[in-house]
Amino acid sequence: MPVATTITIENGNVPPQNLKRKDTGSIVLEKLQSAKAIYDQNHSLKTTAYSALQEGHFRSATASKNEEDAKSSSYISDLIIRNRKWSKTMIENDALYFQRLVSQQKPKLLWIGCSDSRVPANQIINLPPGQVFVHRNIANIAIHSDNNMLSVLKYAVDVLRVEQIAIVGHYGCGGVIAATTNQQYGYIDMWLKELKDLYENNRNVLEALPDDSMKADLLCELNVCNSALNVCKTTIVQNAWNRGQALEVHGWCYRLADGILRDLDIHIKGSDQIDKIFKIMRKEPPIALPIAMSPQASPKPDFESLPVYRKKDEMPLVKPSSEVCCCLQ
């Protein structure tokens, strides 16, 4: 608080010392009051401006969100409308179309392809619904740790009894291109490790190519070949072959620029076309062994009676090589 000051007046004049004290106290007090008033005014203005800005931002954000929601809702509604129109058109053209489709899932082909929206299986090979059983993932990779792919393969081979399996890659695949770099992309990096291993195993061939585009194209084809072999190494496919089921595995590559499928000349029809170590033995009755047996009483194993491989003659293994690279031709 300001200290009270006593002023003495002599002959109608204020002594100099008192004048100085009065002026100093008054000026300081006035300045403090003025500064406080200015501060209060500015603070009020700032608070008002901030509140207005906040409110405006909220309104803007709300309007933006409402606009996005409206667009999303409009897009979804449009898809439903398109479905209705499509269904109506199909019935107008063929009144029994959907009734036949209910019991029409008898595909001869299992398509294992990339998730890329530009590579739709049925449209590319011009087949209607019910004719192709489809599994898709990033970069059309078939590996033995993918339970999703194995479940599809099991159902296709054992239940639907497909006769053909096609591993279909496509040139310009984003997953393949990503695998040729050292960048991090997050969770998908673990998935692309299979492609990086494939790149490392074929480094000399890939790095001898003159540009990155040809390198990616060849890796795309090598990936198709490797995935086709992985499918053939599964017990699902080999058991089908062992029971005499007609089943072939093929490798294709699709080019977005012209819509043409390239046959990579990968056609595997039996276990004689894969490495011996990956072959499974034919199912035989299990050998009965005693629960407890002393070493002296252990019989000598009869190797002649053990299960043998389906075929003894080995055909050349289909291996990834530059010879299957359509992009180089």
C-alpha positions in Angstrom: 0.0 0.0 0.0 1.2 3.6 -0.7 2.6 5.3 2.5 0.7 8.5 3.6 2.7 11.6 3.2 2.3 14.8 5.3 2.7 18.0 3.4 3.5 21.3 5.2 2.5 24.5 3.5 4.5 27.7 4.3 3.3 31.1 3.1 1.1 29.4 0.5 4.0 27.6 -1.1 5.1 24.0 -0.8 8.7 23.6 0.3 11.0 22.1 -2.3 11.7 19.0 -0.3 7.9 18.4 0.2 7.2 19.1 -3.4 9.8 16.5 -4.4 8.3 13.9 -2.1 4.8 14.7 -3.3 5.6 14.5 -6.9 7.5 11.3 -6.6 4.8 9.5 -4.7 2.1 10.8 -7.0 4.0 9.8 -10.1 4.8 6.3 -8.9 1.2 5.8 -7.7 -0.2 7.1 -11.0 2.1 4.9 -13.0 1.2 1.9 -11.0 -2.5 2.6 -11.4 -2.0 3.3 -15.1 0.1 0.1 -15.6 -2.5 -2.0 -13.8 -5.3 -0.5 -15.9 -3.4 -1.2 -19.1 -2.6 -4.8 -17.9 -6.2 -5.4 -17.0 -7.3 -4.1 -20.4 -4.7 -6.1 -22.3 -5.4 -9.2 -20.3 -9.1 -8.8 -20.9 -8.5 -8.3 -24.6 -6.2 -11.3 -24.8 -8.6 -13.5 -22.9 -11.4 -12.4 -25.2 -9.3 -12.9 -28.3 -8.1 -16.3 -27.0 -11.7 -17.4 -26.2 -12.8 -16.2 -29.6 -10.0 -18.0 -31.3 -10.7 -21.2 -29.3 -14.3 -21.0 -30.1 -13.6 -20.3 -33.8 -11.1 -23.2 -33.9 -13.6 -25.5 -32.2 -16.3 -24.4 -34.7 -13.8 -24.9 -37.5 -12.7 -28.3 -36.3 -16.3 -29.3 -35.7 -17.3 -28.1 -39.1 -14.4 -30.0 -40.7 -15.2 -33.2 -38.8 -18.9 -32.9 -39.8 -17.9 -32.3 -43.4 -15.6 -35.4 -43.3 -18.3 -37.5 -41.7 -20.8 -36.3 -44.3 -18.4 -37.2 -47.1 -17.7 -40.6 -45.5 -21.4 -41.2 -45.0 -22.1 -40.1 -48.5 -19.4 -42.4 -49.9 -20.7 -45.4 -48.0 -24.3 -44.6 -48.9 -23.2 -44.4 -52.5 -21.7 -47.8 -52.3 -24.9 -49.3 -51.0 -26.9 -47.6 -53.8 -24.4 -49.0 -56.4 -24.9 -52.5 -54.9 -28.7 -52.2 -55.2 -28.4 -51.0 -58.8 -25.9 -53.8 -59.6 -28.2 -56.5 -58.1 -31.2 -55.1 -60.0 -29.3 -55.1 -63.2 -28.0 -58.7 -62.7 -31.6 -60.0 -62.0 -33.0 -58.1 -65.0 -30.4 -59.8 -67.2 -30.7 -63.2 -65.6 -33.5 -63.8 -63.1 -31.9 -67.0 -61.7 -28.3 -65.6 -61.4 -28.2 -65.3 -57.6 -30.1 -68.5 -57.1 -27.5 -70.4 -59.1 -24.6 -68.6 -57.4 -25.8 -69.9 -54.0 -24.6 -73.4 -54.9 -22.0 -72.5 -57.5 -18.8 -72.5 -55.5 -16.9 -75.1 -57.5 -13.7 -73.3 -58.5 -10.9 -75.1 -60.3 -8.4 -72.4 -59.5 -6.9 -71.1 -56.2 -5.4 -67.6 -56.9 -2.7 -66.5 -54.4 -2.0 -62.9 -55.3 -1.2 -59.4 -54.0 -3.7 -57.2 -52.1 -3.2 -54.4 -54.6 -6.6 -53.0 -55.6 -5.5 -52.9 -59.2 -5.0 -56.6 -59.5 -8.5 -58.2 -59.1 -8.4 -61.9 -59.8 -11.7 -62.6 -61.5 -11.5 -59.6 -63.8 -8.0 -60.3 -65.0 -8.8 -63.8 -66.1 -12.4 -62.9 -67.1 -14.2 -65.4 -64.9 -17.5 -64.8 -63.0 -18.0 -65.2 -59.3 -17.8 -68.8 -58.1 -15.0 -69.7 -60.5 -11.9 -68.6 -58.5 -11.0 -69.1 -54.9 -8.8 -66.2 -53.8 -6.2 -65.5 -51.2 -4.4 -62.1 -51.2 -1.7 -60.5 -49.0 1.0 -57.9 -49.3 3.3 -58.9 -52.2 1.7 -62.4 -52.7 4.1 -64.1 -50.2 3.5 -67.7 -49.4 5.4 -68.8 -46.3 4.9 -71.7 -43.9 4.3 -69.5 -40.9 1.2 -67.8 -42.4 -1.8 -69.6 -40.9 -4.1 -67.6 -43.0 -2.6 -68.7 -46.2 -2.4 -72.3 -45.0 -6.0 -72.3 -44.0 -7.1 -71.1 -47.4 -4.8 -73.7 -49.1 -6.2 -76.5 -46.9 -9.8 -75.6 -47.7 -9.1 -75.1 -51.4 -7.2 -78.4 -51.9 -9.0 -80.7 -49.5 -12.6 -79.4 -49.6 -13.1 -77.5 -52.9 -10.7 -79.9 -54.7 -9.2 -77.2 -56.9 -7.1 -78.5 -59.7 -4.8 -75.5 -60.3 -3.0 -73.1 -57.9 -1.6 -69.9 -59.3 0.9 -67.7 -57.5 0.4 -64.3 -59.1 2.7 -61.4 -58.7 2.6 -58.0 -60.4 5.3 -55.7 -61.7 5.6 -52.5 -59.8 4.5 -54.1 -56.5 5.0 -51.7 -53.6 5.9 -54.5 -51.2 8.6 -55.8 -53.5 10.0 -52.3 -54.1 10.1 -51.6 -50.4 12.1 -54.8 -49.8 14.8 -53.5 -52.1 15.4 -50.5 -49.8 16.9 -50.0 -46.3 13.9 -47.8 -45.1 11.8 -48.7 -42.2 8.0 -49.0 -42.8 6.9 -50.3 -39.4 5.2 -53.6 -38.7 5.3 -54.7 -42.4 9.1 -54.9 -42.2 8.8 -58.3 -40.6 6.5 -59.5 -43.3 8.9 -58.3 -46.0 11.8 -60.1 -44.4 11.1 -63.1 -46.7 11.7 -60.9 -49.7 14.9 -59.4 -48.2 16.2 -62.9 -47.7 15.4 -63.8 -51.3 17.2 -60.6 -52.4 20.3 -61.5 -50.4 20.3 -65.0 -51.9 20.2 -63.6 -55.4 22.2 -60.5 -54.8 24.8 -61.1 -57.6 22.1 -61.5 -60.2 19.9 -58.6 -59.0 22.7 -56.0 -58.6 24.1 -56.8 -62.0 21.0 -55.3 -63.6 21.3 -51.7 -64.9 18.4 -50.0 -63.1 16.1 -50.3 -60.1 13.0 -51.0 -62.2 14.5 -54.2 -63.7 15.8 -55.2 -60.3 12.3 -54.9 -58.8 10.8 -56.8 -61.7 13.2 -59.7 -61.3 12.7 -59.8 -57.6 8.9 -59.9 -58.3 9.4 -63.0 -60.4 11.8 -64.6 -58.0 9.2 -64.1 -55.3 6.5 -65.8 -57.4 8.9 -68.8 -57.9 9.9 -69.0 -54.3 6.2 -68.8 -53.1 5.2 -71.5 -55.6 7.9 -73.8 -54.2 6.8 -73.1 -50.7 3.2 -74.0 -51.6 4.5 -77.3 -53.0 6.5 -78.1 -49.9 3.4 -78.0 -47.7 2.0 -81.3 -46.5 -1.3 -80.1 -47.8 -0.2 -80.2 -51.4 2.0 -83.3 -51.1 -0.7 -85.3 -49.4 -3.0 -84.4 -52.3 -0.3 -85.7 -54.8 0.3 -88.8 -52.7 -3.4 -89.7 -52.9 -3.5 -89.2 -56.6 -5.3 -85.9 -56.7 -4.8 -83.9 -59.8 -3.1 -80.7 -58.7 -0.7 -78.3 -60.4 1.1 -75.2 -59.2 1.9 -72.3 -61.5 3.7 -69.0 -61.4 2.5 -65.8 -63.2 3.3 -62.1 -63.2 0.8 -59.4 -64.2 1.8 -56.1 -65.7 -0.4 -53.1 -64.9 0.7 -51.2 -67.9 -0.9 -53.6 -70.4 -3.1 -55.9 -68.4 -1.3 -59.0 -69.6 -0.3 -62.0 -67.4 3.2 -63.4 -68.0 3.6 -67.1 -67.7 6.9 -67.7 -65.9 7.1 -71.3 -67.0 6.6 -72.6 -63.5 4.4 -75.7 -63.6 4.8 -78.1 -60.8 2.7 -81.3 -60.9 4.3 -83.6 -58.4 6.7 -84.0 -55.5 9.4 -85.2 -57.9 9.9 -81.5 -58.9 10.9 -80.3 -55.4 14.0 -80.9 -53.3 14.2 -84.4 -51.7 14.5 -83.0 -48.2 11.1 -81.3 -48.4 9.3 -84.4 -49.6 7.0 -86.2 -47.1 6.9 -89.9 -46.7 3.8 -91.8 -47.8 1.6 -92.7 -44.9 2.3 -96.2 -43.6 1.0 -98.1 -40.6 3.0 -97.0 -37.5 5.7 -99.4 -36.4 4.6 -100.9 -33.0 7.3 -100.6 -30.4 7.3 -102.1 -26.9 6.8 -99.7 -24.1 9.9 -100.9 -22.2 12.8 -102.7 -23.7 16.3 -103.4 -22.6 19.1 -102.4 -24.9 20.2 -106.0 -25.2 16.7 -107.0 -26.4 16.4 -104.1 -28.9 15.8 -105.5 -32.4 17.9 -104.3 -35.2 16.0 -101.8 -37.4 14.8 -103.2 -40.7 15.6 -100.3 -43.0 14.1 -102.1 -46.0 10.6 -102.0 -44.4 10.7 -98.3 -43.6 8.5 -95.9 -45.6 10.1 -94.7 -48.8 9.6 -91.6 -50.8 6.9 -91.6 -53.5 9.4 -91.6 -56.4 13.0 -92.3 -56.5 13.9 -90.6 -59.8 14.6 -86.9 -59.2 13.7 -84.3 -61.8 15.6 -81.0 -62.0 14.5 -78.7 -59.2 12.7 -75.5 -60.3 14.9 -72.8 -58.9 14.8 -69.0 -59.1 17.1 -67.7 -61.8 17.4 -64.9 -64.3 16.2 -67.3 -67.0 12.6 -66.8 -65.9 12.8 -63.0 -65.9 10.3 -61.8 -68.6 11.3 -58.2 -67.9 14.8 -58.9 -69.4 13.4 -60.4 -72.6 
